Amino acid sequence: MKRVAIWVGVLSLLVLAAGCISQPERLGVKPGEVFRAIGRGAPPEDAVNQAQANLLAQRAAKLDACRNLLESVKGVSITSTTKVEDFIVTEDKIESVVAGILQGVVVDREEKMSDGSWEVEVYLTYEQLKLIMDRI
């Protein structure tokens, strides 16, 4: 139980530290460079047809890539609860939330995989990243 509390504390500090980043250089991005993220999406099983499954998987990959980019830029809020009964953990719940607005994201690569899933790579330029980080 103490170990869980310690890890939650450490993760909270890391999230707070990530939220304090205000310059793109701290993320390893220099003027003229770009900040990249990759997202993956799988087709849903309940799709009406193959075309719909393909489009939904592609859209999911784009959203996943943007979420990954935002998580890297802004940080993630993590909350957790643990329920203990008779000195035994009966329920452990961890939630993560990222919220923000990305503008100027460019889709660099979209690739359909052999299993029907999609992989999408997006990027932000240094200038766009600086504008976003100045608003945080």
Residue pairs with C-beta under 8 A, 6 or more apart in sequence:
1 82
1 84
1 89
4 80
4 82
4 89
4 92
8 78
8 80
11 78
12 78
15 75
15 76
15 77
15 78
16 75
18 74
18 75
18 76
19 74
19 75
19 136
21 27
21 73
21 75
21 133
21 136
22 133
22 134
22 136
23 130
23 133
24 30
24 35
24 126
24 129
24 130
24 133
27 35
27 72
27 73
27 129
29 35
29 126
29 129
30 126
31 126
32 126
33 126
34 123
34 124
34 125
34 126
35 69
35 72
35 73
35 123
35 124
35 126
35 129
36 69
36 108
36 121
36 122
36 123
37 65
37 66
37 68
37 69
37 72
37 121
37 122
37 123
38 65
38 68
38 119
38 120
38 121
38 122
39 60
39 61
39 62
39 63
39 64
39 65
39 66
39 67
39 68
39 119
39 120
39 121
39 122
40 61
40 64
40 117
40 118
40 119
40 120
41 56
41 57
41 58
41 59
41 60
41 61
41 62
41 63
41 64
41 117
41 118
41 120
42 57
42 60
42 115
42 116
42 117
43 53
43 54
43 56
43 57
43 116
43 117
44 53
44 56
44 57
47 53
47 56
53 116
54 112
54 116
57 116
57 117
57 118
58 110
58 112
58 118
58 120
60 118
61 110
61 117
61 118
61 119
61 120
62 107
62 110
62 120
62 122
64 120
65 107
65 120
65 121
65 122
66 102
66 105
66 122
67 98
69 102
69 105
69 122
69 123
69 124
70 98
70 100
70 102
71 98
73 100
73 102
73 124
73 129
73 132
73 133
73 136
74 98
74 99
74 100
74 136
75 98
76 96
76 97
76 98
77 96
77 97
77 98
77 99
78 94
78 95
78 96
78 97
79 94
79 95
79 97
80 92
80 93
80 94
80 95
81 91
81 92
81 93
82 89
82 91
82 92
82 93
83 89
83 90
83 91
83 92
84 90
100 132
100 136
101 132
102 124
102 132
103 128
103 131
103 132
104 124
104 125
104 128
104 131
105 122
105 123
105 124
105 128
106 122
106 123
106 124
106 125
107 120
107 121
107 122
108 121
108 122
108 123
109 119
109 120
109 121
110 118
110 119
110 120
110 121
111 118
111 119
111 120
112 118
113 119
124 132
